Amino acid sequence: EDSYIKLQKECNKVIIIGFSMGGLIAVNLLLKHKAYALVLINTPVYFWDFKMMAVSVIDDIKRGHIKNVRRYFGACTDKPLLTLINFLILLNKTKRLFNKIYCPVFIGQGMKDDTVQFRSADYIYDKIPAEKQLKFYENSGHRIFQGEEKGQALSDIKEFIKNQNGKV
């Protein structure tokens, strides 16, 4: 928030970009400080796609790869309980705020995201009353900016920002 306030003093228009849980934080920051536009990438409303996780774990075990298996089990056990509770509090608070967003919004979501269910993007899109764009990335997981569609995702975000009157 301090960084946003500093940036707002230096710029006429600020666009907030949030990835994953950062998208929830971005929504709260936007509504407190009224940014010019918002970009949400793989922002959770519905999290952990257990079916996709199970398929991935089974495939990895069949191939003799245990990297993802360890990642899944680690994700469930490596965070303090208070961290998970705070995430759920932030999520529940933010779910009620999407309908208060009146600036342009870009929503991007990886279709193979096992951390954030892709239906989260539909939920967010349906709740926001403002001008909005929704883009699904068919071959991307949660780490969309490290996958094969990172160039397309970054290009789409850049185009969205450019279309905000080109004065950002």
C-alpha positions as semicolon CSV with decimal commas, in nm:
position;residue;x (nm);y (nm);z (nm)
1;E;0,000;0,000;0,000
2;D;0,286;0,238;0,079
3;S;0,440;0,168;-0,261
4;Y;0,107;0,230;-0,432
5;I;0,069;0,566;-0,256
6;K;0,419;0,668;-0,367
7;L;0,349;0,561;-0,723
8;Q;0,016;0,742;-0,729
9;K;0,196;1,067;-0,639
10;E;0,427;1,023;-0,939
11;C;0,175;0,904;-1,200
12;N;-0,159;1,030;-1,325
13;K;-0,293;0,680;-1,387
14;V;-0,202;0,361;-1,207
15;I;-0,297;0,011;-1,316
16;I;-0,277;-0,257;-1,049
17;I;-0,175;-0,609;-1,150
18;G;-0,234;-0,902;-0,917
19;F;-0,129;-1,264;-0,961
20;S;-0,291;-1,546;-0,764
21;M;-0,355;-1,433;-0,405
22;G;-0,203;-1,101;-0,515
23;G;-0,518;-1,056;-0,722
24;L;-0,725;-1,060;-0,403
25;I;-0,491;-0,803;-0,252
26;A;-0,510;-0,597;-0,574
27;V;-0,891;-0,581;-0,555
28;N;-0,877;-0,451;-0,200
29;L;-0,607;-0,198;-0,290
30;L;-0,806;-0,082;-0,592
31;L;-1,120;-0,022;-0,393
32;K;-0,932;0,168;-0,125
33;H;-0,733;0,389;-0,363
34;K;-0,925;0,390;-0,695
35;A;-0,667;0,286;-0,954
36;Y;-0,726;0,345;-1,325
37;A;-0,751;-0,022;-1,424
38;L;-0,697;-0,371;-1,286
39;V;-0,533;-0,690;-1,415
40;L;-0,611;-1,018;-1,239
41;I;-0,419;-1,333;-1,330
42;N;-0,513;-1,674;-1,184
43;T;-0,697;-1,505;-0,898
44;P;-0,864;-1,755;-0,666
45;V;-1,229;-1,773;-0,578
46;Y;-1,236;-2,152;-0,599
47;F;-0,899;-2,301;-0,514
48;W;-0,726;-2,638;-0,539
49;D;-0,865;-2,846;-0,821
50;F;-0,834;-3,183;-0,650
51;K;-0,943;-3,377;-0,959
52;M;-0,671;-3,215;-1,170
53;M;-0,420;-3,269;-0,888
54;A;-0,511;-3,638;-0,861
55;V;-0,476;-3,695;-1,235
56;S;-0,141;-3,518;-1,235
57;V;-0,012;-3,716;-0,934
58;I;-0,120;-4,047;-1,087
59;D;0,043;-3,957;-1,420
60;D;0,363;-3,854;-1,242
61;I;0,374;-4,175;-1,037
62;K;0,322;-4,384;-1,355
63;R;0,613;-4,202;-1,520
64;G;0,832;-4,234;-1,211
65;H;0,837;-3,858;-1,150
66;I;0,774;-3,749;-0,795
67;K;0,850;-3,376;-0,820
68;N;0,482;-3,274;-0,851
69;V;0,377;-3,529;-0,592
70;R;0,610;-3,365;-0,341
71;R;0,488;-3,019;-0,447
72;Y;0,123;-3,111;-0,388
73;F;0,181;-3,266;-0,049
74;G;0,415;-2,982;0,047
75;A;0,154;-2,723;-0,048
76;C;-0,086;-2,884;0,197
77;T;0,158;-2,906;0,486
78;D;0,429;-2,640;0,457
79;K;0,227;-2,333;0,555
80;P;0,139;-2,231;0,907
81;L;-0,229;-2,271;0,992
82;L;-0,260;-1,898;1,057
83;T;-0,145;-1,827;0,700
84;L;-0,420;-2,048;0,558
85;I;-0,678;-1,889;0,788
86;N;-0,571;-1,540;0,677
87;F;-0,596;-1,649;0,312
88;L;-0,953;-1,771;0,368
89;I;-1,047;-1,448;0,546
90;L;-0,905;-1,241;0,257
91;L;-1,081;-1,461;0,001
92;N;-1,420;-1,439;0,172
93;K;-1,389;-1,063;0,218
94;T;-1,285;-1,008;-0,144
95;K;-1,557;-1,226;-0,298
96;R;-1,809;-0,966;-0,183
97;L;-1,615;-0,680;-0,347
98;F;-1,599;-0,775;-0,715
99;N;-1,935;-0,608;-0,781
100;K;-1,791;-0,275;-0,661
101;I;-1,525;-0,256;-0,934
102;Y;-1,601;0,010;-1,194
103;C;-1,268;0,048;-1,372
104;P;-1,158;-0,157;-1,675
105;V;-1,044;-0,508;-1,581
106;F;-0,845;-0,779;-1,758
107;I;-0,891;-1,131;-1,621
108;G;-0,653;-1,406;-1,729
109;Q;-0,670;-1,770;-1,623
110;G;-0,474;-2,084;-1,702
111;M;-0,702;-2,375;-1,787
112;K;-0,458;-2,629;-1,640
113;D;-0,423;-2,444;-1,312
114;D;-0,449;-2,691;-1,025
115;T;-0,413;-2,420;-0,760
116;V;-0,693;-2,191;-0,880
117;Q;-0,991;-2,354;-1,047
118;F;-1,058;-2,195;-1,386
119;R;-1,420;-2,130;-1,288
120;S;-1,283;-1,859;-1,056
121;A;-1,228;-1,642;-1,364
122;D;-1,590;-1,690;-1,472
123;Y;-1,710;-1,597;-1,124
124;I;-1,501;-1,280;-1,120
125;Y;-1,606;-1,188;-1,475
126;D;-1,975;-1,235;-1,392
127;K;-1,956;-1,023;-1,076
128;I;-1,767;-0,722;-1,211
129;P;-2,010;-0,463;-1,355
130;A;-1,740;-0,264;-1,537
131;E;-1,579;-0,298;-1,878
132;K;-1,387;-0,624;-1,867
133;Q;-1,200;-0,881;-2,072
134;L;-1,161;-1,250;-1,997
135;K;-0,888;-1,463;-2,151
136;F;-0,828;-1,831;-2,087
137;Y;-0,489;-1,986;-2,160
138;E;-0,554;-2,345;-2,264
139;N;-0,206;-2,485;-2,194
140;S;-0,114;-2,287;-1,882
141;G;-0,109;-2,391;-1,522
142;H;-0,079;-2,172;-1,217
143;R;0,271;-2,054;-1,303
144;I;0,145;-1,900;-1,624
145;F;0,446;-1,669;-1,665
146;Q;0,684;-1,965;-1,665
147;G;0,494;-2,176;-1,918
148;E;0,462;-2,197;-2,293
149;E;0,191;-1,928;-2,309
150;K;0,381;-1,667;-2,106
151;G;0,452;-1,460;-2,416
152;Q;0,085;-1,456;-2,514
153;A;-0,026;-1,372;-2,160
154;L;0,222;-1,085;-2,135
155;S;0,124;-0,962;-2,482
156;D;-0,246;-0,966;-2,385
157;I;-0,176;-0,770;-2,067
158;K;0,038;-0,520;-2,257
159;E;-0,239;-0,475;-2,516
160;F;-0,498;-0,422;-2,241
161;I;-0,279;-0,158;-2,078
162;K;-0,211;0,009;-2,414
163;N;-0,586;0,027;-2,480
164;Q;-0,645;0,222;-2,160
165;N;-0,618;0,546;-2,363
166;G;-0,247;0,488;-2,416
167;K;-0,179;0,741;-2,139
168;V;-0,066;0,515;-1,860
